[in-house]
């Protein structure tokens, strides 16, 4: 419970208002606010749960694809650098004559 809500409930209790009634009002107001927020986001219909699940799956797949692409790019980078280093070592050691 937020500090402001607790303070308001305390003030009302001091004035003789039933705490159970106040809690019910606060709960109802919270539920109404949540319903409004979900409606504004377009998630108030029956298919919303499945929509959110699909969005999560899509996001998970995107992250996996991105991670896989970076791994592949890093692998190619390591191969190219290794090849260049080996070619440079071969030239330095004078093994270029073997290629002719």
CNS distance restraints for C-alpha pairs under 8 A (distance, minus, plus):
assign (resid   1 and name CA) (resid   5 and name CA) 6.56 0.50 0.50
assign (resid   1 and name CA) (resid   6 and name CA) 6.48 0.50 0.50
assign (resid   2 and name CA) (resid   6 and name CA) 6.20 0.50 0.50
assign (resid   3 and name CA) (resid   7 and name CA) 6.09 0.50 0.50
assign (resid   4 and name CA) (resid   8 and name CA) 6.19 0.50 0.50
assign (resid   5 and name CA) (resid   9 and name CA) 6.13 0.50 0.50
assign (resid   6 and name CA) (resid  10 and name CA) 6.09 0.50 0.50
assign (resid   7 and name CA) (resid  11 and name CA) 6.22 0.50 0.50
assign (resid   8 and name CA) (resid  12 and name CA) 6.17 0.50 0.50
assign (resid   9 and name CA) (resid  13 and name CA) 6.08 0.50 0.50
assign (resid   9 and name CA) (resid  19 and name CA) 7.11 0.50 0.50
assign (resid   9 and name CA) (resid  22 and name CA) 6.68 0.50 0.50
assign (resid   9 and name CA) (resid  23 and name CA) 7.82 0.50 0.50
assign (resid  10 and name CA) (resid  14 and name CA) 6.28 0.50 0.50
assign (resid  11 and name CA) (resid  15 and name CA) 6.55 0.50 0.50
assign (resid  12 and name CA) (resid  16 and name CA) 6.53 0.50 0.50
assign (resid  12 and name CA) (resid  17 and name CA) 5.41 0.50 0.50
assign (resid  12 and name CA) (resid  18 and name CA) 7.97 0.50 0.50
assign (resid  12 and name CA) (resid  19 and name CA) 7.79 0.50 0.50
assign (resid  12 and name CA) (resid  22 and name CA) 7.96 0.50 0.50
assign (resid  13 and name CA) (resid  17 and name CA) 5.13 0.50 0.50
assign (resid  13 and name CA) (resid  18 and name CA) 6.53 0.50 0.50
assign (resid  13 and name CA) (resid  19 and name CA) 6.10 0.50 0.50
assign (resid  17 and name CA) (resid  21 and name CA) 7.76 0.50 0.50
assign (resid  17 and name CA) (resid  22 and name CA) 7.52 0.50 0.50
assign (resid  18 and name CA) (resid  22 and name CA) 6.49 0.50 0.50
assign (resid  19 and name CA) (resid  23 and name CA) 6.12 0.50 0.50
assign (resid  20 and name CA) (resid  24 and name CA) 6.15 0.50 0.50
assign (resid  21 and name CA) (resid  25 and name CA) 6.20 0.50 0.50
assign (resid  22 and name CA) (resid  26 and name CA) 6.15 0.50 0.50
assign (resid  23 and name CA) (resid  27 and name CA) 6.02 0.50 0.50
assign (resid  24 and name CA) (resid  28 and name CA) 6.05 0.50 0.50
assign (resid  25 and name CA) (resid  29 and name CA) 6.07 0.50 0.50
assign (resid  26 and name CA) (resid  30 and name CA) 6.12 0.50 0.50
assign (resid  27 and name CA) (resid  31 and name CA) 6.18 0.50 0.50
assign (resid  28 and name CA) (resid  32 and name CA) 6.09 0.50 0.50
assign (resid  29 and name CA) (resid  33 and name CA) 6.11 0.50 0.50
assign (resid  30 and name CA) (resid  34 and name CA) 6.14 0.50 0.50
assign (resid  31 and name CA) (resid  35 and name CA) 6.12 0.50 0.50
assign (resid  32 and name CA) (resid  36 and name CA) 6.22 0.50 0.50
assign (resid  33 and name CA) (resid  37 and name CA) 6.18 0.50 0.50
assign (resid  34 and name CA) (resid  38 and name CA) 6.17 0.50 0.50
assign (resid  35 and name CA) (resid  39 and name CA) 6.11 0.50 0.50
assign (resid  35 and name CA) (resid  44 and name CA) 7.18 0.50 0.50
assign (resid  36 and name CA) (resid  40 and name CA) 6.19 0.50 0.50
assign (resid  37 and name CA) (resid  41 and name CA) 6.32 0.50 0.50
assign (resid  38 and name CA) (resid  42 and name CA) 6.17 0.50 0.50
assign (resid  38 and name CA) (resid  43 and name CA) 4.99 0.50 0.50
assign (resid  38 and name CA) (resid  44 and name CA) 5.39 0.50 0.50
assign (resid  39 and name CA) (resid  43 and name CA) 5.70 0.50 0.50
assign (resid  39 and name CA) (resid  44 and name CA) 4.92 0.50 0.50
assign (resid  42 and name CA) (resid  48 and name CA) 7.83 0.50 0.50
assign (resid  43 and name CA) (resid  47 and name CA) 7.96 0.50 0.50
assign (resid  43 and name CA) (resid  48 and name CA) 4.85 0.50 0.50
assign (resid  43 and name CA) (resid  49 and name CA) 7.79 0.50 0.50
assign (resid  44 and name CA) (resid  48 and name CA) 6.31 0.50 0.50
assign (resid  47 and name CA) (resid  51 and name CA) 6.18 0.50 0.50
assign (resid  48 and name CA) (resid  52 and name CA) 6.12 0.50 0.50
assign (resid  49 and name CA) (resid  53 and name CA) 6.23 0.50 0.50
assign (resid  50 and name CA) (resid  54 and name CA) 6.10 0.50 0.50
assign (resid  51 and name CA) (resid  55 and name CA) 6.17 0.50 0.50
assign (resid  52 and name CA) (resid  56 and name CA) 6.15 0.50 0.50
assign (resid  53 and name CA) (resid  57 and name CA) 6.23 0.50 0.50
assign (resid  54 and name CA) (resid  58 and name CA) 6.06 0.50 0.50
assign (resid  55 and name CA) (resid  59 and name CA) 6.09 0.50 0.50
assign (resid  56 and name CA) (resid  60 and name CA) 6.07 0.50 0.50
assign (resid  57 and name CA) (resid  61 and name CA) 6.08 0.50 0.50
assign (resid  58 and name CA) (resid  62 and name CA) 6.11 0.50 0.50
assign (resid  59 and name CA) (resid  63 and name CA) 6.21 0.50 0.50
assign (resid  60 and name CA) (resid  64 and name CA) 6.23 0.50 0.50
assign (resid  61 and name CA) (resid  65 and name CA) 6.08 0.50 0.50
assign (resid  62 and name CA) (resid  66 and name CA) 6.08 0.50 0.50
assign (resid  63 and name CA) (resid  67 and name CA) 6.09 0.50 0.50
assign (resid  64 and name CA) (resid  68 and name CA) 6.03 0.50 0.50
assign (resid  65 and name CA) (resid  69 and name CA) 6.05 0.50 0.50
assign (resid  66 and name CA) (resid  70 and name CA) 6.28 0.50 0.50
assign (resid  67 and name CA) (resid  71 and name CA) 6.23 0.50 0.50
assign (resid  68 and name CA) (resid  72 and name CA) 6.14 0.50 0.50
assign (resid  69 and name CA) (resid  73 and name CA) 6.10 0.50 0.50
assign (resid  70 and name CA) (resid  74 and name CA) 6.00 0.50 0.50
assign (resid  71 and name CA) (resid  75 and name CA) 6.09 0.50 0.50
assign (resid  72 and name CA) (resid  76 and name CA) 6.30 0.50 0.50
assign (resid  73 and name CA) (resid  77 and name CA) 6.19 0.50 0.50
assign (resid  74 and name CA) (resid  78 and name CA) 6.23 0.50 0.50
assign (resid  75 and name CA) (resid  79 and name CA) 6.27 0.50 0.50
assign (resid  76 and name CA) (resid  80 and name CA) 6.15 0.50 0.50
assign (resid  77 and name CA) (resid  81 and name CA) 6.15 0.50 0.50
assign (resid  78 and name CA) (resid  82 and name CA) 5.99 0.50 0.50
assign (resid  79 and name CA) (resid  83 and name CA) 6.07 0.50 0.50
assign (resid  80 and name CA) (resid  84 and name CA) 6.17 0.50 0.50
assign (resid  81 and name CA) (resid  85 and name CA) 6.11 0.50 0.50
assign (resid  82 and name CA) (resid  86 and name CA) 6.11 0.50 0.50
assign (resid  83 and name CA) (resid  87 and name CA) 6.08 0.50 0.50
assign (resid  84 and name CA) (resid  88 and name CA) 6.06 0.50 0.50
assign (resid  85 and name CA) (resid  89 and name CA) 6.12 0.50 0.50
assign (resid  86 and name CA) (resid  90 and name CA) 6.11 0.50 0.50
assign (resid  87 and name CA) (resid  91 and name CA) 6.28 0.50 0.50
assign (resid  88 and name CA) (resid  92 and name CA) 6.17 0.50 0.50
assign (resid  89 and name CA) (resid  93 and name CA) 6.06 0.50 0.50
assign (resid  90 and name CA) (resid  94 and name CA) 6.25 0.50 0.50
assign (resid  90 and name CA) (resid  95 and name CA) 5.29 0.50 0.50
assign (resid  90 and name CA) (resid  96 and name CA) 6.50 0.50 0.50
assign (resid  91 and name CA) (resid  95 and name CA) 5.98 0.50 0.50
assign (resid  91 and name CA) (resid  96 and name CA) 5.58 0.50 0.50
assign (resid  95 and name CA) (resid  99 and name CA) 7.53 0.50 0.50
assign (resid  96 and name CA) (resid 100 and name CA) 7.28 0.50 0.50
